[in-house]
Amino acid sequence: MNRKANRRTLLASAGTLTGITAIGRLAPTLAQDATPASSPVASPTAGTGTIIGTVIDFETDEPLADVYVVVGWEDVQLAGITDAEGRYTVANVPDDATVDVLGFREGGYRYYNSLFDADTEFDLEPGQTITHDFGLAQLNQPEGEPQLSDPVIDPERVTPGQEVTFEVTAKNGQGGLSPEIIAASPEMGRMVLMESVGDDRFRTTVTISTETPPGDYPFAFFAASVECFVNSEFPIVTLHFDDTVATPAAISSPSRG
């Protein structure tokens, strides 16, 4: 059975759906148009749109707070988080990109992907705002969850223009690991995608944009399995940006390693 069929079989019991450099691949610079930690929702910029929505618990129909919402994940790499009413906003979605919406939450919830779970991807016009609501089902099956350990951001204190490496150990998970090995910071509005470097270790190196405001940016690390399981607890490492601005020579494409 293929991955999409697996997901549909697993989700049938949950109710009706509502609706960085990785190794060997060039990815966008991290944190362009980022916002300070005190303002997690970026103001839309020219040539972009916005995706908004509400996330609910399938069993209770109640809104779910603290759901990490990732838009794009492979190329665009934007991130947000739901508030106490289950609402999220992800701005600055490029108008020339086709993106999916992913949802991750601690506490034994299934992971959600709009492409696989709702046959939905999004192409936004400049200035357009679209709504995508979805639900998450609770599994509470720890034996099926991926296991994450030893998350690292190196260095943890940087200036814009510096390179920074994200890495984590990830293994197991029912059906095997899915490619979504992610660190996300809603405060920054960005995420990074890590790829295998062997021995269950996943890594990526990115360059911090000179436009990143100074501040502290917590990154949560999480992974998905092929059969929709997510680690129950998301380890968090905080990236600190200093006021010092790097010289233009320090600005470069993400390194390959």
Order of alpha helices (4+ residues) and beta strands (2+ residues): alpha-beta-beta-beta-beta-beta-beta-beta-alpha-beta-beta-beta-beta-beta-beta-beta-beta-beta-beta-beta-beta
